Amino acid sequence: MQIQLCKKSILRLGTGMPSLLSSLRDRDHSLTVKDCLNRCQACDQGFIIATADGLPMRAKHAEQLLNDLDSLAEEEG
């Protein structure tokens, strides 16, 4: 799955950011970090902003994003 992440939103994770990126790569996702995904309102509210194969996603924390991505991959698989 092609995952794009908003750089600003994942930088808020601090020391948790490398763990999220590693987890995404371990799941064999193709990962790109963009400066902005143009969903600033949700980003400013503290959400992690992403797209998965073009589908906009947001999550309050990394574990929620990973769970949502796993569910989406399962539906597609």
Backbone hydrogen bonds, N-H to C=O, Kabsch-Sander energy under -0.5 kcal/mol:
donor,donor_aa,acceptor,acceptor_aa,energy
3,I,1,M,-0.7
3,I,30,S,-3.4
4,Q,51,T,-2.2
5,L,32,T,-2.6
6,C,49,I,-2.3
7,K,5,L,-0.6
7,K,34,K,-3.3
8,K,35,D,-0.7
10,I,6,C,-1.9
11,L,7,K,-2.0
12,R,8,K,-0.8
13,L,10,I,-1.4
14,G,11,L,-1.6
16,G,13,L,-2.3
17,M,14,G,-1.6
20,L,16,G,-2.0
21,L,17,M,-2.5
22,S,18,P,-2.5
23,S,19,S,-2.4
24,L,20,L,-2.3
25,R,21,L,-2.2
26,D,22,S,-2.6
27,R,23,S,-1.1
28,D,25,R,-2.0
29,H,24,L,-1.8
30,S,1,M,-2.5
31,L,29,H,-0.6
32,T,3,I,-2.2
34,K,5,L,-2.9
34,K,32,T,-0.6
43,C,39,R,-1.8
44,D,40,C,-3.4
45,Q,41,Q,-1.0
46,G,43,C,-2.0
47,F,42,A,-2.0
48,I,59,A,-3.6
49,I,47,F,-0.5
50,A,57,M,-2.3
51,T,4,Q,-2.1
52,A,55,L,-2.2
53,D,2,Q,-3.3
53,D,51,T,-0.5
55,L,52,A,-2.0
57,M,50,A,-3.1
59,A,48,I,-1.7
65,L,61,H,-1.8
66,L,62,A,-2.6
67,N,63,E,-2.4
68,D,64,Q,-2.6
69,L,65,L,-2.6
70,D,66,L,-2.4
71,S,67,N,-2.3
72,L,68,D,-2.3
73,A,69,L,-2.7
74,E,70,D,-2.1
75,E,71,S,-2.0
76,E,72,L,-2.0
77,G,73,A,-2.0
